[in-house]
Amino acid sequence: MRVTWVQPEDVLPHELRQATAEGRDVTDIAARWQAAGGPLQPPHGGASQPPATPVLRALARELLEELSGHAGIGSADEPNDFDAIRATWGTGPVLPKPTDRDALLERLHGGWLGRASGCLLGKPVEKIPREGIRAILEDTGRYPLDYYFTAVGLSDEVNAAWPWNRASRPTSLVENIDGMPEDDDLNYTLLALHILETYGRDFTTDDVAQTWLLELPGGRVFTAERAAYRNLLDGYDPPETATRGNPFREWIGAQIRTDLYGWANPGDVATAAEMAWRDARVSHTRNGLYGAMYVAAMAAAACVTDDVEQVIDAGLSVVPPRSRLAAAVTAARELAHSGLDLEAGLDRLHAAHEGQHWVHVINNAALVTYALAHGRGDFVTSICAAVVGGWDTDSDGATVGAITGALCGADRLPEQWISPLKNRLASSIASFDGIGFDELARRTGALVDGL
């Protein structure tokens, strides 16, 4: 048996790329690995390389150990420490605080429903590139995308060329949706709710790690989270869990975990971002942290404003302005305002991030921003843009859905998108399996101070 995302010979090529992105010279280590017959190209997706010999695997472990000592160290432009991050902040948007509890609950309900709906839209085409997504839509007479995917009318030829996400197809095509199926993009939101309910607003990073071990099955974590989970079991403490043998520390994992911290702090982007940082540092560094903070801040803003541009401003206000993520997000926003149509804009976005892994945080944060700015707050336009944009389709659909869902509120979300959810969420987190989105909104609202 080979477990993806943790085999040393699979992880090392990713670490060499990540170290280079951090500005480190790893040519000597790469040469030693290549001379021994190790591949420099990382495995595609979560796939493993062919089984390594014991000698090659031992060398991969040795080289990873050498690299781990300097992994993920922050810089002046991209710090890891929260106080250093906060010192880079300028003046963010002035946002109101909620005063009407019922109105806030409607927003929170919309955020939960939007997150589920956007995730569900992207699930069957996760890992399928843009050209495959378009081929499926055109073959089923559904292009441009305006509703959940279907296999009705799909030819054998297109089905063979672009196979659905195998795990998601039985539960996420329009003809078989029966409530919201389990997904890590919702599991982590549930865990954040559990953390705040259990430990309160002063929860620690160690509380997050402990919650993972107690509540989250190891087989339901991926990339950086799987590496961090392994490190916890090996006896390492956060934040070392984010750097030891974890080349995925700037991937999307933390960005999908933090909406709840924004919902629990409506209008308070600084507190939302700081909570997100506490959670994210179990598994992420640098831009991986900033993606989590960016989304939490946008979620906080989306609960108290109707202006999607103000939401993006709020997100950017907590991101170090000289970071790679800030540059990517700013460029994506400008691209959405450039007057190009959707497909032309996405062409440019993909060209700007050519070679980046499909679950890296920087390209996906850029796509989230592009979809939000392009959609101008419209729920359907925004989530469809996020999903046809490719890369991490279910995660980006979930994030964009959560933000626009909160902007709209549950009462303004289209019934045809929400009714298939049947107010029921499946989860491998046992205490939440089968819970309703209305109940989740109520419990989230109970966390908000002053209401």
MARTIVEX-643402 format. One record per residue: x, y, z of N, C-alpha, C in turn; residue in three letters. Coordinates in pm, whole numbers, plus 50000, padded with zeros to 5 digits. Layout:
N
XYZXYZXYZALA...
//
This chain:
451
500854988050000500005000050000500885012550000MET500515022249917501245034849911500275046249941ARG500625054450039499785065550080500255078150009VAL499365084549934499755096449859500045108049952THR500845117449901501215130049965502225128650078TRP502635116450114503605115050222504795106250188VAL504765098950076505905090450041507125099250012GLN508255096650075509415105550060509815108149915PRO509795097649833510195099449694509195107749614GLU507935108349660506935116949596507035131249646ASP507345132649774507355145749838508585154049798VAL509735147349782510975154749757510925163549632LEU510445158949517510385168149401509535180449427PRO508455178749503507635190349539508425199849630HIS509195194149723509975202549814511045210449739GLU511655204449640512655211649561512025223649492LEU510825221949439510115233249376509745243949479ARG509235239449593508795248949694509985256849750GLN511085250149775512275257049826512765267549726ALA512715264249598513115273749495512185285949495THR510875283549513509915294549518510175303649637ALA510745298149742511085306049861512425313149848GLU513085311149733514335318249708515575311049754GLY515485298149778516645290449824517305283349707ARG518625281849715519395274749613519485260049652ASP518795251549578518775237249610519365229049495VAL520185235449411520715228349293521565216449334THR522315217549444523175206349487522335194449530ASP521295196949607520425185849652519685179849534ILE519215188249443518535183049324519465174349242ALA520745178449230521715170549153521965157049218ALA522065156849350522285144149421521115134649401ARG519915140049404518715131949385518635126549243TRP518905135249147518815131149006519905120948973GLN521105122849028522205113549002521895099549053ALA521085098649158520715085549214519545079249139ALA519005086549040517905081248962516545086149005GLY516525096149093515255101549139514665111349040GLY513335111549025512685120648930512595134748987PRO512845144748904512685158548946511275163648924LEU510525156948838509145160948811508235155248919GLN507485163648991506575158349092505495149749030PRO504945140149105503835132149053502615140749029PRO501825137248929500635144948894499555142948999HIS498915153849039497815152849135498275146149261GLY497525136649309497905129149428498525115849395GLY498855113649268499385100749226500775098549281ALA501145086049300502475082549344503345079349225SER504665080949243505615076349144505665061049151GLN506295054549053506525040149067507255037249198PRO507015025749258507635022649387509145024949384PRO509645031749485511075034649494511815022849556ALA513055021449520513895011349585514165015849728THR514485006649818514805010649956515925020949962PRO516905019749874518025029149874517555043049833VAL516725043849728516245056749681515315063149784LEU514495055049848513605060649950514405065950069ARG515435058850107516275063450218516955076550183ALA517395077950058518025090350016517005101750018LEU515795098949974514755109349976514505114050119ALA514465104850213514285108850354515445117550401ARG516655113650364517835121150406517815135350348GLU517485136550221517475149750159516335158450212LEU515195152350239514095159850299514475165150437LEU515225157150512515665161550643516595173550631GLU517475173250532518365184650509517575197250474GLU516545195550392515755207050347514835212450456LEU514395203750548513405207750646513925218350742SER515205218550767515765228050862515575242550822GLY515415245150692515255258750644513905260850574HIS513015251250586511755251850511510815262350568ALA510205270050480509125278850518509525290950600GLY510815293750613511245305250691510735318050625ILE510195327050705509645339350650510715349150606GLY510255359650541511155370350496510505383650532SER511215394450504510665407750534509365410250458ALA509325405850333508125407950252507055397550279ASP507465385750325506535374750348506805368450485GLU506435375250592506695369950726505685359150764PRO506055351250865505155341250921504545345551054ASN505285353151132504845357551263503675367351250ASP502655365551333501465373951316501765388651340PHE502545391751441502845405851467503585412151349ASP504475404451286505175409551168504235411151051ALA503305401951037502295403250930501455415650955ILE500985417351077500135428851110500865442051087ARG502165442051109502935454451090502945458950945ALA502625449850851502595453650708501265459650666THR500255458750753498915462950713498825478150703TRP498095482750605497745496750596496365498950658GLY495665508550607494315511450655493295503850570THR492555495350632491545487650560490225495050552GLY489245489350486487935495850475487255496850611PRO486495507350631485705508950753484385501750732VAL484145491450812482955483250795482025484950914LEU480725484150891479775484851004479795471951084PRO479325472451205479105460551286477625456851278LYS477285444351281475875440551270475085444851393PRO473875449051370472995453151481471685445251482THR471365438851373470115431451360470445416551356ASP470105409551462470465395351472469815387051361ARG468545389551333467865381751230468505383851093ASP468895396251063469535399050935470885392150926ALA471625391951037472915385051037472725370051017LEU471745364151085471515349851069471165346450924LEU470435355350858470115353150716471395353050632GLU472325361850664473615362250594474425349650622ARG474465345650748475225333750785474635321250719LEU473325320450717472655309350649473015309350500HIS473035321250440473445322250300474875318050278GLY475755321450372477145317250360477305302250363GLY476635295650457476695280950464476125274550337TRP474945279050295474325273350176475185276150052LEU475715288350041476545291749926477805283649921GLY478405281250037479625273050039479325258949990ARG478225253350036477855239849994477525239349845ALA476735248749798476315248649658477495250549564SER478385260149594479545262249509480485250349508GLY480635244049624481455231949632480855220649549CYS479555218849563478845208149490478965210149340LEU478895222649296479035225549153480385221049101LEU481435223149178482785219949131483245205849154GLY482525198149236483005184849274483235175249156LYS482295173849062482495163448960483635166348863PRO484085179048855485145182448759486455186148828VAL486585182948956487855185049024488955177248952GLU490075183548929491255178048860491125178548707LYS489935181548654489775182548509490175196648465ILE491055198148367491465211548325490355218748251PRO490595231648226489565240148164489035234348033ARG489945229447949489485224547820488565212347835GLU488825204147938487955192747963486605196848016GLY486605206648106485335211748159484475217248046ILE485095224947957484325230547845483825219547752ARG484655209447726484235198547637483025191347694ALA483025188947826481875182347890480625190847877ILE480765203747903479605212747896479055213747755LEU479925215047658479465216247520478815203247473GLU479385191847515478855178947471477485176047531ASP477205181747649475905179647713474955191447691THR475335200647601474485211947571474305221547686GLY475335222947771475215230947892476195242547896ARG476855245447783477805256647783477095269247734TYR477255280747800478065283047920477395277348046PRO478205274148143477735267948267476745277148339LEU475585271348377474615279148454473855270648554ASP474305257848572473665249148671474595237248696TYR474225228848792475045217248824475295208548700TYR476405201248702476785192948587475855180848575PHE475785175748452475005163748423475795154548330THR475515141548342476075131948247475075128548137ALA473875133848145472855131048044473295137147911VAL473365128647809473785133147677475275133047655GLY476065129247755477525129147741477955117347655LEU478725120047551479165109447462480245100847527SER480365088547482481395079647533482795085247507ASP482935092047394484245097447357484705108147456GLU483815117647486484175128347579484325122847721VAL483465113547756483545107347889484875100347909ASN485365093747805486645086847815487815096747817ALA487695107647742488785117447737488895125347866ALA487745128047929487725136448049486875129648156TRP487385119348219486585112048318486265120648440PRO485045119448489484615126648608485505123148727TRP485475132048827486065128448955485335115949006ASN486085105049017485475091949043484685091749173ARG485225097949278484565097449408483325106249413ALA483295116649329482215126449340481055123949245SER481315117149134480255115449034478965109649090ARG479005099549179477735093649225476875102849310PRO477425114049357476665122549448476555137149405THR477185140849293477255155149263476805158949123SER476295149649044475665153048917474185155848942LEU473605164648863472275169548893471255158248903VAL471485147348829470515136448829470615127648953GLU471665129349035471775120849154472055128449283ASN471975141749281472185149449404471045146449502ILE471425142849624470445139849729470985145249861ASP470895158349878471545164749992472995167849959GLY473665174950049475065178650027475965167250073MET476735161249979477635150350017478835155550096PRO479535146450157480715150250233481775156350143GLU482495166050196483635171850126484525178550229ASP485845178050204486765184350300486535199350309ASP486035205550202485755219850205484655223550304ASP483815214250339482815216350443483265210550577LEU483995199450574484485193650699485295203750780ASN486165211050713487005220650787486175232250842TYR485135236250773484255246750825483555241750950THR483135229250947482525223151066483525222451181LEU484765218751150485785217951255486035231551319LEU486065242151237486265255551293485115259151387ALA483895255551349482755257751438482955250051568LEU483365237551558483585229251677484685235251765HIS485745240251703486855246051780486375258151860ILE485625267051797485145278851868484115275251975LEU483275265451948482295261152049482965254352167GLU484075247252142484725239352246485735247552326THR486555255352257487665262252322487435277352336TYR486445282752271486175297052279487045305152185GLY486895318152194487555327352102489065328052124ARG489545323252236490985323152265491625309752234ASP491005301852147491595288952111493035290652062PHE493825280252074495215280652033495445271751911THR496605273251852496995264451742497045250051788THR497495247751911497505234051964496085228451976ASP495115236952009493735232352014493265227651876ASP493675234951772493325230951635493925217251604VAL495205215551636495875202851609495215191451684ALA494895193851811494255183451891492895179751834GLN492165189751786490855187151726490985178551602THR491985181051521492205172551404492355157951447TRP493195155551545493495141851585492275134951646LEU491445142451715490285136651781489075135151690LEU488935144251593487685144951517487805141851369GLU488985143251313489115142651167489835129851125LEU489175120951051489845108751005491045112050917PRO492165104950938493385107550863493225106050713GLY492325097350671492105095450529491315106550464GLY490825116250543490055127350489490885140150482ARG492185139050497493065150750484494025148450368VAL494465159350306495255158450183496365168850186PHE497315167450100498435176650079499025181550211THR499005194750236499655200050356499045194550484ALA497735192450484497085187350604497505172950633GLU497685165050529498145151250552499565151150605ARG500425159650550501805160450600501825165050745ALA501015175250778500975180250915500395169751010ALA499375162650965498765151951046499805141251079TYR500565137350977501655127650999502665133051100ARG503005145751087503975151751179503455152051323ASN502165154751339501575154251472501705140251532LEU501435130151453501545116351501502995112451530LEU503925119251461505355116751485505875124451606ASP505015132551669505405139451791505915153551772GLY505775159151652506185173051631505045182451668TYR505405194151719504415204251757504315215051651ASP503145221551641503045233351555503945244451610PRO504545252651525504385253251380505335244151302PRO506165235951372507075227151299506305217151213GLU505075214151251504245205151171504015210551029THR504155223651014503915229950883505115228950790ALA506285225650842507485226650760508225213450742THR508085204050831508865191750822508285182350719ARG509015180350611508535171450506507195175750449GLY506955188750444505665193950398505875204550290ASN506085200450167506275210050059504985216750013PRO503865213050074502565218250034502145230050122PHE503095235750192502815246050293502335259250234ARG502455260950102501875272650036500785268549937GLU500165257149961499065252749877497745257449938TRP496645252849884495335258749912494715254250043ILE495275244150109494595237850222494095247250329GLY494915256650374494465265650481493425275450431ALA493465278950304492495288350248491085282750250GLN490925269650251489585263750251489035261750391ILE489805265650494489435262150631488855273550713ARG488785285850660488685297050752487465306250736THR486515302950654485315311250642484655313650777ASP484585303150858483875303850984484425314851075LEU485735316951069486325327351155485875341251111TYR485595342850984485015355450938483565356750980GLY482795345950967481375346251005481215349051155TRP482145344051236482075346251381482505360251421ALA483065367851325483535381451351483045391051243ASN481745392151225481225400351115481675414851128PRO482305419951022482785433651020484135435651086GLY484665425651155485945426851226486995418551153ASP487565424251048488465416550963489775413151034VAL490235421651123491505419151191491405406851281ALA490335405851359490165394251447489935381651365THR489155382751258488935371151171490255366151114ALA491105375251069492385371451011493305365251115ALA493285370551235494165365151340493725351051379GLU492435348551388491945335051415492355325551302MET492215330151180492605321951065494095318551071ALA494915328151110496355325751124496625314951228TRP495925315551342496125305351445495825291351392ARG494795290151312494415277251253495425273151145ASP495745282151056496525278750938497945274450971ALA498525279451080499935276651105500205262351148ARG499165254251170499375239951189500025233851066VAL499705239050949500075232250825500695241250719SER500685254350738501065263450630501995274550677HIS502705280250581503585291650603503345302050495THR503895313850515503905324550416502555326050345ARG502545324350213501325326750136500215316850169ASN500585305150219499565296050269498795301950385GLY499495309150473498855316450582497985327850529LEU498545335150433497845347150383496545343450312TYR496535332150240495305327850175494195325450276GLY494565319350389493585316850495493075329950553ALA493975339350576493615352250634492775360450536MET493135359750410492415367050303490955362850298TYR490705349750300489335344750292488575347850420VAL489195346350537488505349450662488075364150666ALA488975372950621488645387250620487515390150523ALA487525383950406486425386050311485115380650366MET485185369250436483965363650496483395373050601ALA484275379250680483815388750781483135400750716ALA483715405550607483145417150538481835413750469ALA481745401650413480555397850337479305397150424ALA479485396350555478335395850645477735409550675CYS478445420450635477985433750676477935443950563VAL478305439850442478245449150329477575442450211THR477125450350115476555445149991477485447149873ASP478675452249898479605456249793480755446249784ASP480815438549676481855428449662483235434749652VAL483335446649598484645453249591485135456849731GLU484245460449819484625463149957485065450250026GLN484435439249989484835426150043486265422850002VAL486605424749876487965422049829488945431549895ILE488575444249911489425453749982489725448750124ASP488695443650190488875438550326489845426950327ALA489725417850230490665406750223492095411250201GLY492285420250107493635425150079494235432850196LEU493395438650279493905446850389494675438750493SER494515425350494495215417150593496345408950530VAL496635411350403497685403950332498915413050317VAL500105408150352501305416450332501375421550188PRO501465434650169501295440350035502405436949936PRO503575432749985504675429149896504785413949876ARG503775406749920503785392149905503365388049765SER503715375749729503305370449599501795369249590ARG501145365849701499695364549696499025377949672LEU499505388449738498915401749716499055405949571ALA500225403249513500435407049373499495399349281ALA499315386349306498455378149221496995382249232ALA496555384849354495155388749377494875402349314VAL495785411749331495595425049274495535424449121THR496425416549062496425415248916495145408548866ALA494645398648939493425391848898492225401248903ALA492195409349005491105419049018491125428948902ARG492305433948869492435443248756492025436548626GLU492365423748612491995416348492490475415348479LEU489795412848592488335411848589487685424948550ALA488375436048573487835449248540488315454348403HIS489025445748331489665450348207488735451048087SER487545445348100486605445447989486635432947903GLY487575423847931487615411147857486425402447895LEU485985394047801484935384547838485535373647926ASP484675365147980485105355348080486205346348028LEU486015340347912486995330747862488335337547832GLU488315349347775489555356447746490275360147875ALA489495364347974490095367648102490725355548169GLY490035344148163490595331948221491835327248144LEU491855329248013493055326047936494255333747991ASP494065346548016495165354848067495555350748208ARG494565347448289494855343248426495685330548427LEU495325321048344496085308548338497485310948282HIS497615319548185498945322648131499835328748239ALA499245337048325500015343548431500505333648535ALA499835322148548500195312348651500605299048592HIS501075299348470501485287048403502565279948485GLU502405267048502503385259048576503095257648723GLY502155265448777501815264248918500895252248937GLN501075245249048500265233349073498785237249085HIS497905228249045496485231649040495865233449178TRP496585229749286496055232749420496995241949498VAL497805249649428498615259849496497695271249540HIS498085278249647497225288849697497215301149608VAL498345304449544498435317249475497525317749353ILE497585307849266496715308049148495245306649185ASN494955298749288493555296949327492995309349397ASN493805316049478493355328749536493095339049427ALA493935338849324493725347949211492425344749140ALA492125331949120490885328149052489665331849137LEU489735329449267488645333549356488375348449341VAL489435356449341489285370949328488695374649193THR489215368249088488705370948954487215368048945TYR486805356448999485395352648992484515362249070ALA484975366549187484205376049267484045389449195LEU485175394649144485125407649076484335406748946ALA484495395748873483755393748748482255392648775HIS481885385448881480475383148910479755394748973GLY480505404449025479925416749084478875413649191ARG479095402949266478185399549374477055390249335GLY476885387449206475835378149164476265363849195ASP475425356549265475785343249314476105333649200PHE475195331949106475365321949000476525325548908VAL476595338048865477695342248777479045339748843THR479125342348973480395341349044480845326949061SER479955318149108480385304349130480665297248998ILE479915300548894480165294248764481505298748707CYS481865311348725483165316148680484295309148755ALA484125307048886485145300248965485355285948917ALA484275279048883484385264948846484895263248703VAL484415271048608484925269548471486365274548462VAL486825281748563488215285948567489195274648590GLY488695262948630489565251448648490305251748780GLY491505245348781492285243648904491425236649011TRP491405241549134490705234349241489225238249242ASP488465231749154487125236349122486175236149242THR486215225449322485265224949434485655234649544ASP486945236249569487375245649673487095260049634SER487415263649511487175277349467485685280249455ASP484925270449407483475272249404482915274149543GLY483435266649641482975267849778483275281549836ALA484515286349816484895299249872484095310649810THR483985310649678483205321049611481725320049649VAL481235307749660479845305949701479575310949841GLY480525308549932480355313050070480305328350077ALA481185334850003481245349550009480005355749944ILE479655351249824478475356949758477185352449826THR477205340449887476025336149963475755345150082GLY476825349250151476655358450264476275372350215ALA476825376750103476445389650046474945390050016LEU474435379049962473025378549923472105375850042CYS472535366750130471635361450232470835349850176GLY470435340750262469755328550217468485331550141ALA467775341950179466465344650116466595349149972ASP467785353349930467965357949791468715347949705ARG469035336249757469705326049677468685318749591LEU469045315549466468075309049376467635295449429PRO466345293449435465785281149492466285268749419GLU466445269649286466835257649211468255253149246GLN469065262149299470415258449343470415252949484TRP469495257449566469505254049709468665241849741ILE467545240049672466645229049708467295215249698SER468205212549600468825199249598469655196049722PRO470055206249797470845203849918469995197450028LEU468695199350022467725193250114468035196150261LYS468695207450285469015211250423469685199750499ASN470625193150430471275181650492472725180750444ARG473645180050537475075179350507475655166450562LEU476255158450475476945146350519478365149750561ALA478885142650659480245145250706480795132850776SER482115130850764482775120150840483085124750981SER482815137451012482905142151150481585138451215ILE481605128151296480385121251336479345130451398ALA479755139751481478785148051552478045157651459SER478515159351337477875168451242477155161251128PHE477295148451116476745141550999475225143050995ASP474725147950882473295149650863472735162750913GLY473575171750960473095184251018472495193350911ILE471575202050952470945211450861471695224650855GLY471625231350742472315244150726471685255050812PHE470395254050839469765263750929470315262451070ASP470525250151114471105247951246472545252851252GLU473295250851145474675255651142474715270951149LEU473795277451080473735292151086473405296751228ALA472465290051292472075293851429473265292451525ARG473995281151513475125278951602476275288551572ARG476445292051447477465301951412477105315551469THR475855319351456475405332051510475605333051661GLY475485321651731475665321751876477095325051916ALA478035324351823479435327351852479755342151843LEU478855349951784479135364051757478945372151884VAL479975379351922479905387852041478935399352021ASP478185402652124477375414752124476015413652061GLY475625401652019474285400051960473515389052032LEU
//
